[in-house]
Amino acid sequence: MSKVIQFFRESKAELKKVVWPSRDDVVSSVIVVIVSTFVVAIILGLLDLGFTAAFRAIMR
């Protein structure tokens, strides 16, 4: 049981050393992730449409 308590004490000490990002940093990172997700989704959707059209043309 003492090892468990020691683990939590050490974890708490390590968390005090962490430099947490500011709110502005988090918001800007979230915006980058959302925009890049939409861009990749659009690219994959266009590729899917292209491959579907090509496959249908080949099957005719």
C-alpha positions in Angstrom: 0.0 0.0 0.0 2.9 2.3 0.6 4.0 2.0 -3.0 0.6 3.2 -4.2 0.7 6.2 -1.9 4.3 6.9 -3.1 3.1 6.7 -6.7 0.3 9.3 -6.1 2.7 11.6 -4.3 5.2 11.4 -7.1 2.5 11.9 -9.7 1.3 15.0 -7.9 4.8 16.4 -7.8 5.3 15.8 -11.5 2.0 17.5 -12.4 3.2 20.6 -10.6 6.2 20.7 -13.0 3.9 20.7 -16.1 3.7 24.0 -18.1 0.1 24.1 -19.1 -0.8 25.9 -22.4 -2.8 29.1 -22.2 -6.4 29.3 -23.2 -5.4 31.2 -26.4 -2.9 28.4 -27.4 -5.6 25.7 -26.8 -8.2 27.6 -28.9 -5.8 28.2 -31.8 -4.8 24.5 -31.8 -8.4 23.4 -31.8 -9.2 25.7 -34.7 -6.2 24.3 -36.7 -7.5 20.7 -36.0 -11.0 21.5 -37.0 -10.0 23.3 -40.2 -7.5 20.6 -41.2 -10.2 18.0 -40.6 -12.6 19.7 -42.9 -10.0 20.1 -45.6 -9.0 16.4 -45.4 -12.7 15.4 -45.5 -13.4 17.6 -48.6 -10.3 16.1 -50.4 -11.3 12.5 -49.5 -14.9 13.2 -50.6 -13.8 14.6 -53.9 -11.5 11.6 -54.4 -14.3 9.3 -53.6 -16.6 11.0 -56.1 -13.8 10.7 -58.8 -13.1 7.1 -58.1 -16.8 6.2 -58.1 -17.4 8.0 -61.4 -14.3 6.2 -62.9 -15.5 2.8 -61.6 -19.0 3.4 -63.1 -17.5 4.4 -66.4 -15.3 1.3 -66.5 -18.3 -1.0 -65.6 -20.4 0.3 -68.5 
